[in-house]
């Protein structure tokens, strides 16, 4: 038994390391495939349609850089952004605007079509405003455009808002749009419907569909190539959510702790994957150091539960972790704010999950561990037993009604003699004659 346990732990560790290596290999392959993908060359009248039905984040920023690079390689006639976005991170919004500027410098016009009932909201409105023309479908909106700094001071908020105010009005002015309306989109959090945007001259026209938009842009007869986020970019977008990153990290820690209670290796593997994914996501968005520190402290509390075994440390760790998740986005600039009612629900459900796991440890795992301690080595030592066979020096004894393999430490012991337990090693008890006590 004593040799088997280390072997099991070695096997578990080996499998965990192999799975981590496999995970990193897959991630590297995705990055390589994304970076090395070569789009076939096409004639100079190709139109690139960018399916921008995504948030503004590092994934969509990488996607738009790839769109522009593809358009340049193909000497495309134009890029049309088919937009439906709620907005997102300001830093990635600026990167996308820079990609659009590069396209224009290459002589490739960029147009925005906000789809029926779609959004060109928040950070998306800045991207649209950076393009040569904006067409909007019925039911669509553009704006509002007020930025937010999570946990920022009033001075920081005003500083960021002033910078974004200057950016949006300059973009509007660059393409001959209404700078006063653009000012209101930032300063007063104003949004415009398709018809309103036409009236105030924020949008350049309306279109019922992409085909109609291409006709108005004079591109209906051009061959089209539709690009969407690839697997790598989708993964990056998914991990760009700080709430998800924090939840993955905490659940990964809990999974490993539970797997120590119930060795299955499966929970350990899933836990390692979740922890890696959470940390990678936090790195992608440059999450707040304070939030990461709080999460590490929360993880320490959860691990301490292995020693205490009453469930309360794990519950406290999850509650502290919920605060850490909130602070992961501290200082990040968004439009709109990522802290919504849905975020509060997600964190609430995480706390409920932590409470349930803590109670499970307290009411189910705790009593099992206590029972094991009572029937383990400490409880066996000193017990009186009866030899069921001659011990020369090995044989069998009965200890409180249970039959055990035994080994004598005091020479030969005959069948029927009383002995006392000296030690327990796995499933073998070491005994000696009672009269020598």
HELIX and SHEET records of a PDB file:
HELIX    1   1 UNK A    2  UNK A   36  1                                  35    
HELIX    2   2 UNK A   58  UNK A   74  1                                  17    
HELIX    3   3 UNK A   90  UNK A  105  1                                  16    
HELIX    4   4 UNK A  123  UNK A  129  1                                   7    
HELIX    5   5 UNK A  154  UNK A  174  1                                  21    
HELIX    6   6 UNK A  179  UNK A  187  1                                   9    
HELIX    7   7 UNK A  194  UNK A  199  1                                   6    
HELIX    8   8 UNK A  210  UNK A  216  1                                   7    
HELIX    9   9 UNK A  231  UNK A  239  1                                   9    
HELIX   10  10 UNK A  242  UNK A  261  1                                  20    
HELIX   11  11 UNK A  266  UNK A  284  1                                  19    
HELIX   12  12 UNK A  289  UNK A  308  1                                  20    
HELIX   13  13 UNK A  312  UNK A  328  1                                  17    
HELIX   14  14 UNK A  341  UNK A  360  1                                  20    
HELIX   15  15 UNK A  361  UNK A  365  3                                   5    
HELIX   16  16 UNK A  366  UNK A  374  1                                   9    
HELIX   17  17 UNK A  377  UNK A  380  1                                   4    
HELIX   18  18 UNK A  434  UNK A  436  5                                   3    
SHEET    1   A 6 UNK A 205  UNK A 206  0                                        
SHEET    2   A 6 UNK A 133  UNK A 136  1                                        
SHEET    3   A 6 UNK A 109  UNK A 114  1                                        
SHEET    4   A 6 UNK A  78  UNK A  83  1                                        
SHEET    5   A 6 UNK A  47  UNK A  52  1                                        
SHEET    6   A 6 UNK A 224  UNK A 227  1                                        
SHEET    1   B 3 UNK A  88  UNK A  89  0                                        
SHEET    2   B 3 UNK A 333  UNK A 335 -1                                        
SHEET    3   B 3 UNK A 148  UNK A 149 -1                                        
SHEET    1   C 3 UNK A 119  UNK A 120  0                                        
SHEET    2   C 3 UNK A 141  UNK A 143  1                                        
SHEET    3   C 3 UNK A 191  UNK A 193 -1                                        
SHEET    1   D 6 UNK A 384  UNK A 387  0                                        
SHEET    2   D 6 UNK A 394  UNK A 399 -1                                        
SHEET    3   D 6 UNK A 402  UNK A 408 -1                                        
SHEET    4   D 6 UNK A 428  UNK A 433  1                                        
SHEET    5   D 6 UNK A 418  UNK A 425 -1                                        
SHEET    6   D 6 UNK A 384  UNK A 387 -1                                        
END                                                                             
